[in-house]
Amino acid sequence: MPVTALIAAVSLTGGTAYAEPTTPVGGEALGSRGMVAPEGVKKPPKTKATSYVIADADTGQVLAAKDAHGRYLPASTIKTLTALTLIPKLDKNRKIRPSHNACNQEGTAVGLTPKGTYKVEDLFKGLMMSSGNDAAMALAETNGGVAKTMLDMNAEAKRLQAYDTVAKTPSGLDKPGQSSSAYDLALIARAGLANPEFRRYTSTKTANFPAPKGKHYQISNHNKLLWRYQGTIGVKNGWTSKAQGSFVGAATRGGHTVLVSIMRHEGYFWEEVAKLLDWGFSVKGKVTPVGELVNPLPAGLPAPQQQASAPATQVTPAAQPPLLDTAAQKQTDSTKTVGSVVIGGGLLFGLIYLGYGIRRRRARSRF
């Protein structure tokens, strides 16, 4: 058997070399653009998502997938990588005063003001609960700036073997060249859920957020499944007009955890995601997996040769995705955001403390 060719890929920090595989990470079947599912059980429920992964978060087994490695604009689901990268680097009790640049970020905001002082922990709550683009920028600046944070995030993606992921912004606002995949979102979420702090931020339903003069207001998590689906433990949803809907989340029932990620969904996806989770729980431990979520790489070691985790499966080819750069460059939508209230986004969390965090701006990222 010939040895699989590997392409050397040097990470953007520290010169650490990782060998990027030329075969699909997680198994040959996951390279298909069509659906791959196990035999002998009912197929996964239909979804309008272009790409998805259903996985056993405990074992890493991929139970079913469609276009798992298709690269799409991630919108705010990239914040999972932001959090996973920065939580170990920043002292959660450190206090910062955000810049005007951070406070004036486009899109969804948790309501930061340059007059306020916030703990890093508050910023992570604003990032993962309210999907605050202002919180994302404030965290990046606290880490030494956007350029350094992008280097750190992309290095972390390589360590996780999330080779479809290229981070260009800490918030997920569309930018040419930024991408991820349903497979990578599942990898990142699984790694994140192993971190108690990450898990706490993504699973919190409501929290008090500081405002100037010792005041506070309540913020709510944008992940609707936390209220609607039994056992939900997070993680993150996202939307822009060009990325469309994206989501990665997990639920635990009977001591077992199932993870679902979707990308490029044209509309309201919550019920479909719930059905995909139901399917995952119904077949868990009963089927031959179609692939696996690989483990992170030890620092400085090359990626192992990728092998198929399951026999080849009959698939139907799917349409090619749109060009990412073209989609990002055409982003021209305008909406209004008022604190953590998203007009037209389908979620209403109430007006933020009067006089703070209210801003109107061109919004490219709603969640």
N, C-alpha and C positions, 0 to 999 in steps of 0.2 A: 504494500500500500504506500503510495507516495506521501511524503510529509507535507502537511498543509503549509502553504507559504504564509509568512507573517510579515507585516509591514511595521517597521520600527516607528514608534510615535513618541517623541520626547515631550514630557509634560512641560507646562509653561512656568512651573516654579521648581527651583532647586535642581533642575537638570535631571530629574528622575525619569528613567526610560521605561516605558511600558510598550510591550509588543501588541499591536492592534491586529486582531484576527481578520482574515479575509473571508471566513465562513461565518454564518449567522451566530451571534452570541446566544447561547442557550439551546442550540439544536438546529439542525438543517431545516426541519419543518417550519420553524419560525421565520424563515426567509421568504415564505410565500406571501404574496399580496392578497390571497384569498383567505377564507376561513379554514382553520385547522381545528378539528375536534376529535375526541376519542370515539371509537366504535362501540356499539352495544348499548348506548344510552341515547336519550333524546337530545337533539342538537340544542345548543344554547338559544335563548330567546332572541328574537329579532331586535335589532337596534339600528338607528339611523347614523350611529357613529361610523366613520370611515375606518377607524382602527380601534382595536381593544385587546386587552389581555385579562384573563381570569386566572388567578393563581392561588395556590395554597401558601399562605404567608409563613406557615410554620416550617414546611419542608422545602419551599422554593419551587415545587412542581407547578408547571404551567398546565392548567386543565383544558384551556381552549384559547384561541387567539384568532385575530383577523388583522393582517397587515401589521404584525407586531413591531417590525423595524421600520415601518414607513415614517419618514421624517416630516413633521408638521410644526407650525408655529405653536408654541406651548401656552401662550398667554400666562396667566398668573400661576399655573401649576409649576412654573419654574421657581416659584418662591419656596417650594419644598427643598430644592437644591441650595437656595440662599440660606435657609434655616439650618439645614444639615451641615453646611460648610462653616457657618459662623457661630453656631451655638458653642462648639468647643473652643473657639478662639476668643470670645468676648466674655468678660465677667458680667454675669447677669445683674449684679448689684451696682455696677458702674453707672454713674449719673452723667447725662450729657444734655447739652442744649442744642437742638437741631439748627442747621443752617437755613437761610432763606431758600436756598436751592432745594433742600429736602422738603421743606414745608410747601413749596409751590410745584411739586410734581404733578403731572397730568394724571387724570383718571381717579380711580377710587382712593379715598384717603381716610385715615383714622382720625385726622384732625389735629396734626401737630402744629404748634405755633412757636416761632423763635423766642417768644417770651416765656415758654414753659421749660421745665426741667423734667427729664424722664429717665427712669432706669432702663438699662438695656433689656431687662425682662419685659417692661412695658412695650418696648418696640417690637419684640418678638410676638407678643400677643396681638399687637396691631397688625403685624405682618401676616400671621397665620389665621387669625380670627376675622379681622375686617378687611384683609387683603390690601392693606394700606401701601400704596406706592410711595407715600411720604416716609413711612416706616422703613421700607426697603432701602431707600436712599440714605436715610439717617444711619442705618446699620452699616451700609457700605462705607460711608464716610467715617464712621467710628472705627472700622477695620483698616483704615489707612487710605481710603479713596476707592472710587469706582474701578479704576484700572487694576489696582491690586486685588480687589474683590473678584473681578472677572477672572483673573489668573487663578485665584484660589478655587473658585467654583468650577472652572474647567479642569483643573487638576484633580479635584474631588470626583468629577464625573469620570475621568479616566481611571481613577483608583477603583471606582465601582464597576468598571467595564461598561459604563453607559456611553458607548461610542457614538450613538446617534445624537447626543446632546451637545449643543454649542450654546453657551450662555453669552449674551451680549448686553443684557441689562439685569439688574438685581430684582426687578419688579415683574418682568414679563411683558412690558410694553413692547410692541412689535418693533423689531429692528432687523434690517437685512442681514442674513446669515445665521440668525438665531433659530434653533430647532431642538426638537426632542422627539421621542417616540413613545408609544404606549408601553413598550417593553422597558424603556429606560425610566419612565415615570414609576412603573412598578418596582424596579430596582431601587430607585431613590427612596420611595415611600417605605419599602421594607427595611432599608437601612435606617431610615429616620425613626420608624416605630421601635427600633431596638434601643433608641436613645430616650431615657425617661423624660428629659426636658422637652424634646421634640414632641413626644407623645402627649405630654401635658398641654402644650400650647394648642395642638391640633384638635384635642378632644374637649377643650373647655367651651361650654355653650355661651355663657355670658360672663363679663368681668367689668369691674370698675376701671376706668381709664382716667389718668390725671389731667386736670386742667389748671391754668394759672390760679394763683391766690388760694391754693389749698383746696380747690373745688375738684369735682370729678364728674364723669358721666358714664353711662353704661354702654358697652359695645357688645355685639352679638356675633356669633360665628356664622359665616355665610354658607356653611355646609348644611343643607337642609336635612340630610339623612341623620344627623345627630338627634333630631326631633322625631323623625319619621320611621327610622329603620332600627329595629331592636338589635342592640349590641354594637352599634357603630362606634368606632374609635378614632375617626378622622378620615381623610387627611386634607385635601384641598381641591377646590374647583377654580375654573378660570374661563374668561370669555373676552374676545375682541371680535370686531366685525369681520376681520380677515381670518383669524385663527378659528373662529366659531367656538362652540362649547368644548371644554376639556375638563376632565375630572380624574382624580385618583383617590381611592378611599378603601377602607377596610372595616370589617365587622367581625366580632367574636361571638360564637355561640357554642355552648357545650364544650368549652375549652379549646375550640378550633377557630382559626382565623383565616378568612378568605379575603383576598385583595382583588379589586377591579380597577382598571385604568381605561379611559376612553379618550379619543382625540377626534377633533373635527366633527362635532355633532351640530346639526343645523338648528336645533331648537331646545325644547324643554326635555331634559334627559333624566330627571330624578327617578321617575317610575321605571325606566328602562334599566338604569343602574341597579335598582333594588331587585329587579327580576334576574339580572346577571349574577348578583350575589346569591340569590335564592338557588339558582342553578348550581353555582359553585359548591354551596353547602350540600346540595342533594347528591352530587357525584363524588364528593371528596372521599378518597380512600377506596373507591369502587372502580376506577378506570386507570388505564395506562396513560401517563402524562404525555403531552405532545412536545414538551421541552422543559426547561428549568430556568429559574432565576439564579444566575451565577453569584458566587460569593465575591466580595471585594478582594482586590489584589494586595498582597503584602507590599510595602514600599520597596521599590527598586527591583522587583521581580517581573519578568515578562509574562504576558498572558499565556495561559496554557492553550494547546491546540484545541480548537473547538470541535466537538463531536456531536452527532445527532443523539438526542436523548431518547428518541423513540423511533420506531419504524416509520418510513415515509408514509404520508397520509394523502389521500386523494383530495385535491383542492381545486377551487375554481378561481382563475385569475381575477384580480380586481383592477379598477381603473387606477392610473398613475395619479399621484397627488399634484396639486398646483405647485408652481415654482415658489419657493419660500420668499426669495428676495422680491419677486414681483408682487406677491401678496402684501408684504410689509410696506413696500413703496407706495401702494395704492390706498393706504390707510388714511381716510379723510373724514371719517364719521365725527359728528359732534353730538355730545350729550351733556347733561348737567349732573354733577355729583354734589350732594350736600352732606358733608361729613361721611358717615357710613351709610347714608341713604342713597341708593342707586336708582335714579329715575329711569323707568323703563327696564330695569334689570330683573324685575320680578320679586325683589326682596325689599322689605321695608323694616328698618330697625329703630325708627323713631328719630326725632331731631336731637342732635348732639347739644350739650350744654350751650344755652343761648350766648351768642357772641364769640364762640370759639369753634374753630374747625369748619366754619361755613365758607365754602368757596365754590365758585363756578368757573369751570375751565373746560377746554376741549378734552374729551376723554377718549382714549384709545383702549383702555383696559377697564372693564367694569367689575371684575371679580378678582 
